[in-house]
Amino acid sequence: MKKIWYKIVLSLILVVLLSVTLTSAYLTDSKTKDDTLTIGYLKIQEIQVYFEKDGSTLPATYATTIDGRDKVGVYEINITNPNDMKFIKNVRVDIYIISNVDAYLRVKLNEQIIRKKANYLGDLTETAITHEPTFFNYDETKWYKHESLNPYDTYYYYMTKTKQEDPLKISFVIPYDTTQDYSAYTDGHVLQLGIEANLVQANYGGPLHNWGLANPPWGGEW
């Protein structure tokens, strides 16, 4: 019995050591944890969300509640004015990771369109709008989009194993190209975006234990 118990404990420890997650994703009014979590040799150093247009860049800012509090980890993106630097076509997301073992990265985008409107008393209100998943541009030669029956449960997998002890920049969301367009909403609408990034060790069943995937969703073997 002792041998069996030791094996179970060892298996549980192994699963914990094979994964690290950084989440800045919960679309709520409450403050959320978005600090860097380090387990073993895997670390998501930072997630940068910003806008780029005509050679200029601008950091994204957190969405705010009606009473002015930051929704930490949730970014506000303009979807009404194509001339605004913060318009959705200009958004970029870069992820910085550290790993001294082979690792795989996957990312999930959590989004919600909000309508802000004054009620009959003149008080500002927020209403979540039902909408189709928003299109975000990315490099399809480097990322694989794995869709499920629930369109809001889509993951993007970086198809290259990573291993670098200095922070490695991985570009994820990139600005729209000239052939891509976005149908702007009417005034009062905004997109609130959160990002969940997960890094797992490539070997020893890391993707299987943490993601439930015996093989890469794009085919082949890990």
C-alpha positions in Angstrom: 0.0 0.0 0.0 2.8 2.4 0.8 4.2 2.0 -2.8 0.9 2.8 -4.3 0.5 5.8 -2.0 3.9 7.2 -3.0 3.1 6.8 -6.7 -0.2 8.8 -6.3 1.6 11.6 -4.4 4.4 11.7 -7.0 1.9 11.9 -9.8 0.0 14.8 -8.2 3.3 16.7 -7.6 4.3 16.1 -11.2 1.1 17.6 -12.6 1.6 20.7 -10.4 5.2 21.2 -11.5 4.4 20.9 -15.2 2.1 23.9 -15.5 2.0 27.6 -14.8 -0.8 29.9 -15.6 -1.2 33.7 -15.7 -4.7 34.9 -16.0 -5.9 38.4 -16.6 -9.3 37.4 -17.8 -12.3 37.7 -15.5 -14.8 40.2 -16.7 -16.3 41.2 -13.4 -16.5 44.4 -11.3 -14.3 42.9 -8.6 -10.5 43.1 -8.5 -8.8 40.0 -9.9 -5.4 38.5 -9.5 -3.1 39.1 -12.4 0.3 38.7 -10.8 3.0 36.4 -12.3 2.9 32.8 -10.9 6.0 30.8 -11.0 6.1 27.0 -10.5 9.3 25.1 -11.2 11.1 26.2 -14.3 8.1 27.8 -16.2 7.1 31.4 -15.9 4.8 33.7 -17.8 6.7 37.0 -17.3 4.2 39.4 -18.6 1.2 40.0 -20.9 1.4 43.3 -22.8 -1.7 44.7 -24.4 -1.3 47.8 -26.4 -2.3 49.6 -29.7 -0.1 50.2 -32.7 -0.9 52.5 -35.7 1.3 54.2 -38.2 4.5 53.4 -36.3 3.1 54.7 -32.9 2.1 52.7 -29.9 -0.1 53.3 -26.9 -0.6 51.0 -23.8 -4.1 49.7 -23.3 -5.9 50.7 -20.1 -8.1 48.8 -17.7 -11.8 49.0 -18.1 -13.6 50.7 -15.2 -16.8 50.2 -13.3 -19.5 52.7 -13.3 -18.2 54.1 -10.0 -14.7 54.5 -11.5 -12.9 51.4 -10.1 -10.4 49.6 -12.3 -11.4 46.1 -13.5 -7.8 44.8 -13.0 -6.8 42.5 -15.9 -9.6 43.6 -18.1 -8.8 46.0 -21.0 -11.1 48.4 -22.7 -11.1 48.5 -26.5 -12.8 51.1 -28.8 -15.2 49.5 -31.2 -17.1 52.6 -32.4 -14.5 55.0 -33.9 -12.1 53.7 -36.6 -10.0 56.9 -36.2 -9.3 56.3 -32.5 -5.9 54.9 -31.7 -7.6 52.4 -29.3 -9.8 51.0 -32.1 -9.9 47.3 -32.2 -8.1 47.0 -35.6 -5.0 48.4 -33.9 -4.8 46.1 -30.8 -1.7 44.0 -30.1 -0.9 41.4 -27.5 2.6 40.2 -26.7 3.4 37.4 -24.2 6.8 37.2 -22.5 7.7 33.8 -21.1 10.7 32.1 -19.4 11.4 28.4 -19.4 14.6 26.3 -19.1 12.7 23.2 -20.3 10.8 22.7 -23.5 7.3 24.1 -23.1 4.1 24.9 -25.0 1.9 27.9 -24.7 -1.8 28.3 -25.2 -4.0 31.4 -24.8 -7.7 32.1 -24.4 -9.4 35.4 -25.0 -12.3 36.4 -22.8 -14.4 39.2 -24.3 -17.6 41.0 -23.7 -19.2 43.9 -25.5 -20.8 46.4 -23.1 -23.3 49.1 -23.8 -23.1 52.2 -21.5 -26.2 54.3 -21.3 -27.9 56.7 -18.9 -31.1 55.5 -17.4 -34.3 57.6 -16.8 -32.7 59.0 -13.6 -29.6 60.1 -15.5 -27.4 57.5 -13.9 -24.9 55.6 -16.1 -25.7 51.9 -16.5 -23.8 49.0 -18.2 -25.5 46.2 -20.1 -23.7 43.1 -21.5 -24.6 42.6 -25.1 -25.0 39.2 -26.8 -22.7 39.1 -29.7 -20.7 36.8 -32.0 -17.0 36.2 -31.0 -14.9 39.1 -32.1 -12.3 38.6 -34.8 -8.7 39.1 -33.7 -5.9 38.9 -36.2 -2.9 36.6 -35.5 -0.2 34.8 -37.5 -1.8 31.5 -38.6 1.7 30.1 -39.4 2.6 30.2 -35.7 -0.7 29.9 -33.9 -3.4 27.2 -34.2 -7.0 28.2 -33.3 -8.8 25.2 -31.7 -12.5 25.9 -31.6 -15.0 23.9 -29.6 -18.8 23.6 -29.8 -18.9 26.7 -27.5 -17.4 29.5 -29.6 -16.4 31.3 -26.4 -14.3 28.3 -25.3 -11.7 28.7 -28.1 -7.9 28.3 -27.4 -5.0 29.5 -29.4 -1.9 27.2 -29.4 1.6 28.4 -30.1 2.8 25.5 -32.3 6.5 25.9 -31.5 8.1 24.5 -28.4 9.8 27.2 -26.5 12.9 27.1 -24.2 14.7 30.3 -23.2 15.9 31.4 -19.8 15.8 35.1 -20.7 12.3 36.5 -21.3 11.1 35.4 -24.8 8.6 37.7 -26.6 5.9 35.9 -28.4 3.6 38.0 -30.5 0.0 36.9 -30.4 -2.7 39.4 -31.5 -1.6 41.7 -34.3 -3.3 44.7 -36.0 -5.7 44.0 -38.8 -4.1 44.0 -42.3 -5.4 46.2 -45.1 -7.8 43.5 -46.4 -9.6 43.0 -43.0 -12.4 45.2 -41.7 -14.5 45.6 -38.6 -18.1 46.9 -38.6 -18.1 49.6 -35.9 -20.8 49.7 -33.3 -22.8 52.8 -32.4 -21.6 55.2 -29.7 -21.8 53.9 -26.2 -20.5 50.4 -26.9 -17.0 49.1 -25.8 -15.3 45.8 -25.9 -13.8 44.5 -22.6 -11.0 42.0 -23.1 -9.2 39.6 -20.7 -6.4 37.2 -21.5 -5.7 33.8 -20.0 -2.3 32.4 -20.8 -1.1 28.9 -19.8 2.4 27.4 -20.2 3.1 23.7 -19.7 6.1 21.5 -19.9 6.3 19.7 -23.3 7.6 16.5 -21.9 6.4 14.0 -19.3 2.8 14.4 -20.3 2.5 18.1 -19.5 -0.2 18.8 -22.2 -2.1 15.6 -21.4 -2.2 16.2 -17.6 -3.0 19.9 -17.8 -5.0 20.3 -21.0 -6.3 16.7 -21.5 -4.6 16.6 -24.9 -2.6 13.4 -25.8 -1.6 15.0 -29.1 -1.4 18.5 -30.5 -4.8 19.7 -31.9 -3.0 20.6 -35.2 -1.8 17.0 -35.6 1.4 15.0 -35.0 2.9 14.5 -31.6 4.0 16.9 -28.8 
